[in-house]
Amino acid sequence: MAAWDPAQYLQFERERTQPCRDLVARLEGGPYRRIVDLGCGPGTSTAVLRARWPDAAVTGIDRSAAMLERARASDPAVTWLEDDLGRWTPEGPFDLVFSNAALQWLPDHGTLFPRLFDAVAPGGALAVQMPANDGAPYLRAVARLRARPEWRPYRPEAGSEIGIESAEFYYDLLAPRARRVDLWDTRYVHDLAGPDAIVAWTTGTGLRPWLAALPDEAHRQRFLGQYRAAIARLYPPTADGKVLFPFVRRFVVVYRDAARPAP
Ligand SMILES: C[S@@+](CC[C@H](N)C(=O)[O-])C[C@H]1O[C@@H](n2cnc3c(N)ncnc32)[C@H](O)[C@@H]1O
């Protein structure tokens, strides 16, 4: 799959970090002394955790070497590990297992979430935020383009595309193991500079597996031209010439009973 580009990702740092701040602000309990940030990327989510719990021992894990290089430069006091979360086995329990905008890249949440919750110490929490944009105009535009004969032959690598489950799914899965499950969705409405900003945002993250499936740069440029035209139609300009980009995030927080250790 195409490598992550930290510079492109950080273009929208303020907008992307707000859900992370909101999640950290809503967390109860603590102080969390041992924290792991799963899919830490360039370290922006890790910095929010460090600001809230400055005395905690914090580990950041990501499988992208480019993202970790940025992360390492941002904070030498954090333990940064290059690892794939699909294989990661924690060395010991964490008071807070945290993940902002990363677990949507991993398959089989029915197995993944209980495994991550097993890494939570008594009295601790698993706290996760993931995009939940099913049916959003930009995704409908991509689906329509992909159905065209021109693009139909190309398919992203199996298992490489993002996906999450319903709130009901996470509740039924995790409530029997937890003291409490706190679930919510937030619809952010970002004001971006114009349609090109929506194209840059989405091609820097969720659409990467699809663009990587195209055979060469000429195909990518042709697809991007069609995608941009669709985005410009779907997201009309505001009075001051910007575009509004609604983006839904799903939050899943699972608290472990203080008296009930992990299995
Ligand atoms: C959208 S970024 C989020 C970065 C950071 N948490 C933040 O809030 O800005 C998603 C990150 O998840 C990482 N990631 C995706 N799949 C992964 C996996 N299987 N194992 C480890 N990291 C993964 C990517 O490398 C990327 O850095």
The ligand as an ORCA input file, in Angstrom:
! r2SCAN-3c Opt
* xyz 0 1
  C      -4.737      8.676     10.527
  S      -3.211      8.266     11.283
  C      -3.506      8.699     12.989
  C      -2.273      9.162     13.682
  C      -2.429      9.696     15.117
  N      -3.025      8.732     16.019
  C      -3.235     10.979     15.144
  O      -4.217     11.046     15.867
  O      -2.867     11.938     14.449
  C      -3.306      6.502     11.322
  C      -2.017      5.810     11.718
  O      -2.293      4.421     11.927
  C      -1.164      3.686     11.527
  N      -1.551      2.289     11.270
  C      -2.480      1.841     10.388
  N      -2.534      0.505     10.434
  C      -1.633      0.098     11.370
  C      -1.218     -1.166     11.868
  N      -1.754     -2.300     11.404
  N      -0.260     -1.219     12.813
  C       0.301     -0.074     13.283
  N      -0.034      1.154     12.854
  C      -0.997      1.246     11.906
  C      -0.683      4.407     10.269
  O       0.664      4.094      9.980
  C      -0.925      5.865     10.646
  O       0.223      6.470     11.187
*
